[in-house]
Amino acid sequence: MSHDPNCLFCKIIAGQIPSRKVYEDSELLAFHDIHPWAPVHVLIIPKLHIASMVELTDEHAALLGKMSVLAPKLMRELGVTNGFRTVINTGPDGGQEVYHLHMHAMGGPRPWLKG
């Protein structure tokens, strides 16, 4: 799998930086955001280093689908029962801060810190 030694999320995947994991398999890792916007805020990331959605190709369709299917499963497991939000920020104008594809899954009672 592709890995960027300077990428924060690649370092989390490699275990060099700790995280509060909620899910892991051979393709994906999900963990609690360290600066949550909502009562429940997890990040779902592929273990394959993909800098942003701009780099996605047809070969990544199943991976992105797996991320999308995982989000509601995790929200249910984490007690979110009244809806949630998913966000993928892309590029500087899209608000992307870490250049490793990631999906935010956020839920819990409102009001939230942001969003």
URMOGI-V725716 format. One record per pair of residues at least 6 apart in sequence whose ideal C-beta (glycine too) atoms are under 6 Angstrom apart, sorted by sequence separation. I is the first residue (numbers start at 1). J is the second residue. If there is no record, write none. Layout:
# URMOGI-V725716
i=I j=J
i=I j=J
This chain:
# URMOGI-V725716
i=4 j=10
i=11 j=17
i=89 j=95
i=90 j=96
i=3 j=10
i=12 j=19
i=23 j=30
i=89 j=96
i=22 j=30
i=33 j=41
i=75 j=84
i=21 j=31
i=32 j=42
i=33 j=43
i=20 j=31
i=19 j=31
i=20 j=32
i=30 j=42
i=30 j=44
i=71 j=86
i=88 j=103
i=13 j=29
i=29 j=45
i=46 j=63
i=86 j=103
i=87 j=104
i=28 j=46
i=86 j=105
i=22 j=42
i=27 j=47
i=85 j=106
i=44 j=67
i=84 j=107
i=44 j=70
i=80 j=107
i=80 j=108
i=75 j=105
i=42 j=74
i=75 j=107
i=13 j=47
i=71 j=105
i=53 j=88
i=9 j=45
i=67 j=103
i=53 j=90
i=40 j=78
i=52 j=90
i=10 j=49
i=52 j=91
i=40 j=80
i=30 j=74
i=52 j=96
i=4 j=49
i=1 j=47
i=2 j=48
i=3 j=49
i=1 j=48
i=2 j=49
i=51 j=99
i=52 j=101
i=50 j=101
i=22 j=74
i=46 j=101
i=45 j=102
i=43 j=102
i=44 j=103
i=42 j=105
i=41 j=106
i=40 j=107
i=38 j=106
i=40 j=108
i=37 j=106
i=39 j=108
i=38 j=108
i=38 j=112
i=37 j=112
i=37 j=113
i=37 j=114
i=37 j=115
i=9 j=98
i=8 j=98
i=9 j=100
i=7 j=100
